[in-house]
Amino acid sequence: MEERDYRESFPKWDDSMKKTHKILVPDMLPWHFAILEQVFRLEGYDVEVLKNDSRRVVDEGLKHVHNDTCYPCLCVVGQFIDALKSGKYDPGKTALMMTQTGGGCRASNYMSLIRKAIKREFPQVPVISINFSGLEKDSSLQIKPKFFLKMAFSVLYGDTVMWCYNQTKPYEEEEGATDIARGKAMEFIMDSFKRGGYSHYKKLNKRIIETFAAVKRKDIKKIKVGIVGEIYVKYSGLGNNNLERFLLSEGCEPVVPALLDFALYCIVNNINDAKFYGIGKKRAFIYKIVYKLVHHMQNNIIKLFKKNGAFLPVHDFEHLRRCGDKVLNQGVKMGEGWLIPAEIAAFAETGVPNIVCAQPFGCLPNHIAGKGVIRTLKNLYADENIVAVDYDPSATKVNQENRIKLMLATARENNGQTEKNVKAS
């Protein structure tokens, strides 16, 4: 009875709040949310992506979330409550926003956990869901088709910026030149959204690639390290203790898979539901059309990378699927499922044998489809050099970085490098 009363009493978002409320968003996808934050503002929403990432955030999460709950949830809840307690925001005019995939992951239950966490101190704060699975119908943000397209194109541009930046930053001749290029890219991306030209994705991606290609780079070889794993700790600096920054400081080139791969993974899983389990056949027909369209766009972007020649292109998702089939059936789709071994195998086939598999505490699918397939992958690819790193409240940054350093020592030995040579470059 108490749980039912609680669910009926939480504040709900409605569009009238658009004019009065600031919406806080967890910093889950820094590269992409930098664009999406501005896109939401152009739509009239006062959105702010949170940047508080101290240990205090994790401790705050521990106070309000059971320690058996997955680490990403703890980080998200902690970041929200730490922000609300900071005094920077008026709780009466603040809302929280969270995305939901609708899959079997506990992320689909974050909404209830967030509401329960803030109920005592901030009962007036509504929690908004962004999902396309029919969840939280009374508290979902209504995304109209045109707005949805803007969000989708934001993913494309975020991927290209991230992919080019990580292939430029480790080699820049002039310190800071890559960040200047990123700033320029962000300016003309947002200008295209303001002018309504955001759908000219080939033109914009070409310009992003050319902007980074213009940065003068040293002709040196550095260790490439792929980052795979659960989607939050793969991308979020709060979740992975700024893993990309650490790899750069170690003289490496971080290689982070495109977010579009995860989107295509979700689409394919809906198609496979009909193929393997005989469910959602009508829905699968629509998803097949969407998949063909999005995959065609991805191939066009790959062609732009190849034509420019300055950077390795993003992975073709069909190639990822073939790589995944060597290790796991595509019916293994809980969490990031078969996508994790697919990305590791694709990295191995494109000159990135060194892998950090980022796995949060409490994420059972990732421990099975990540750590559980390492032996199979090493049997398939003799040079595979993988370290599975656990991220949880009790794991220290020093221990995590030391484990990665051991992997890097092996990588340098395999490449005939020494740590002294790497630091000198």
Secondary structure, DSSP 4 states (H G I P E B T S, - for coil): -HHHHHHHHS----GGGGGT-EEEE--S-HHHHHHHHHHHHHTT-EEEE----SHHHHHHHHHHS-TTS-HHHHHHHHHHHHHHHTSSS-GGGEEEEEE---SSSGGGGHHHHHHHHHTTT-TT--EEEE-SSS-STTSB----HHHHHHHHHHHHHHHHHHHHHHHHGGGBSSTTHHHHHHHHHHHHHHHHHHHT-TT-HHHHHHHHHHHHHTS-B-----EEEEEEESHHHHH-TTTTTSHHHHHHHTTEEEE---HHHHHHHHHHHHHHHHHHH---HHHHHHHHHHHHHHHHHHHHHHHHHHHH-SSPPPPPHHHHHHHHHTTS-TT--STTTTHHHHHHHHHHHTT--EEEEEEETT-HHHHHHTGGGHHHHHHH-TT-EEEEEEE-TTS-HHHHHHHHHHHHHHHHHHTT--HHHHHH-
